[in-house]
Amino acid sequence: MITLKNVTLRRGTKVLLDKTSVTLNPGEKVGLVGRNGAGKSSLFAVLNGTLHEDSGEFSIPSQWRMSQVAQDMPETEQSATDFVVEGDTVLLAAQDEVTAAEASDDGMRMAHAYMALHDAGAHDAAARAQALILGLGFGVAELDRPVNSFSGGWRMRLQLARALMCPSDLLLLDEPTNHLDLDALVWLEAWLKNYAGTLVVISHDREFLDAITNVTLHIDHGTLVRYGGNYSKFEDMRAEQMLLQQAAHARQQEKVAHLQKFIDRFKAKASKAKQAQSRVKALERMEKIAPVLADAEFQFEFKAPLSMPNPMLVLTNGRFGYPPADDAPVDAKPTVIVQNINRTVLAGQRIGILGANGQGKSTLVKTIAGALAPIGGEIIPGKGLNIGYFSQQELDVLRPAETPLEHMIRLVRDTPASMRPSAMDCREQGLRNFLGTFNFSGDMVKQAVGSMSGGEKARLVLCMIVWQRPNFLLLDEPTNHLDLATREALSVALNEFEGSAMLVSHDRALLRSVCDEFWLVSRGGMTDFDGDLDDYQIYLLEEAKRQREAASGRQVA
């Protein structure tokens, strides 16, 4: 087992752990949670041996094999398959021993080496690696592509596959879902449920934690508190503790009342549709953990839109995709991803966009946002349409060399006078005050965006969107770098938002609590998805099985 006894851990002058004790048992699947900066990654560093406790005792079985995702961006011409196979350290050691044994001309040593190589799974190593790669969303045609030919997010998926390939007794995963689509996330959950070793995972995805963990370890004010159960169970127990421990002070009661108001409003208007009922359950859960939400240090809201066109926009015979590359031949044709799109977005609609990886979800959102031109058809905006767009890649809308204050000043300059807030809110002090509501205060307003964390960049994009008072929100994976408290704040804000919203996300808790209906992007088109997210997970698993069988058929042929 893993034991920490009266452990103190400091980073610089900050005390992260203060004489705290906890025990983790073999085979447990542990969710490590706590506010940003509480010390989660530092505790990981203690577990993997790169950081040592300042005092107290830390022990881990010496024979345990450990695996974790390398954080460096791989640079290699190796194929994806070969790169992931090399994650199997037991297999590599066995191969090295075979080479050494053959060079020694020792028959007994060679016999033992060949047997160890067989026991290490040399005969099916490539197949095991490819199963991991395909499960994480790659196509069959990409198995032999060089690692260097993939973008950064896909290379990090290969690093994850490499970590899963490594035989281990302890698996450490720090935000493993950040670069995954929902289909890859569902696959990863299934894989981790079957993992036989001890798992410790840091994640801000509540449904992911609920699905795979049976212990929650909370870092709170320098103390490690162990809770039996997944994240939702932890929230329930913590809410009960807070109700017992906290006085009913005015600030908390005001927030709880605010939450209760919108929960009651949306529960009252929900239809009997399966998706709407799923949303009601999510809101009821939010009601149950109101004390936890009220204790969160970060909250925000979308102000009422200046206008509310109905319909918001109309898509007619839409054909969306990408134009030919700049160096393509003159007669090259654009790449069409989705087509025959005929849809109307009405005022107040809450739409979740579903679809397996690569089907065109982001292409659809980018085109509606105007970041891509439609290849064919029309996008007809309603009069006064004002889109707030959150790109999956924050730097598509941020400038690394500029500060948050410079971003806001440029935003004021680029916004038509008729759509700006009051003149006072557009002055520098007003912009500083507004940035402060998103936790950008003091020197942070003049810090270059390029030096900020992913969570800080995401908060700045949200800040800029809220300032514009949009009536239609287009959000493409908005939670990738947000901690759990900020995700809850976003969920509350979206539920209070009076306009329309279209959301692409692998955060199922957010989709459940916000969306009243789902559109499925699949096989080059788009249809209504009549089920809820539980039905969608079944659909994804069946679709993955269908694709595997089709790929197997092609290989046999």
Salt bridges, closest charged atoms under 4 A:
GLU28 OE2 - ARG226 NH2 2.57
GLU75 OE2 - ARG155 NH1 3.06
ASP88 OD2 - ARG128 NH2 3.44
GLU97 OE2 - ARG109 NE 2.75
ASP119 OD1 - HIS118 ND1 3.82
ASP124 OD1 - ARG128 NE 3.10
GLU142 OE2 - ARG145 NH1 3.34
ASP169 OD2 - ARG65 NE 3.45
GLU175 OE2 - HIS204 ND1 2.62
ASP181 OD2 - ARG157 NH2 3.10
GLU189 OE2 - ARG508 NH2 2.18
GLU207 OE1 - ARG508 NE 3.84
GLU207 OE2 - ARG512 NE 2.51
ASP220 OD1 - HIS221 ND1 2.84
GLU235 OE2 - ARG206 NH2 2.76
GLU235 OE1 - ARG285 NH2 3.31
ASP236 OD1 - ARG285 NH1 3.23
ASP236 OD2 - LYS288 NZ 3.67
GLU287 OE1 - LYS267 NZ 3.43
ASP295 OD2 - ARG35 NH2 3.47
ASP295 OD2 - ARG238 NH2 3.62
GLU297 OE1 - ARG35 NH1 3.56
GLU394 OE2 - HIS481 NE2 3.97
GLU402 OE2 - ARG399 NH1 3.47
GLU402 OE1 - HIS407 ND1 3.99
GLU402 OE1 - ARG410 NE 3.28
GLU428 OE2 - ARG432 NE 3.21
GLU477 OE1 - HIS506 ND1 3.08
GLU488 OE2 - ARG206 NH2 2.18
GLU496 OE2 - HIS258 NE2 2.58
ASP507 OD2 - ARG487 NH1 2.74
ASP516 OD1 - ARG279 NH1 2.76
ASP528 OD1 - ARG343 NH1 2.68
ASP534 OD1 - ARG512 NH2 3.05
ASP535 OD2 - LYS274 NZ 2.82
GLU543 OE1 - ARG523 NH2 3.18
GLU543 OE2 - ARG546 NH2 2.73
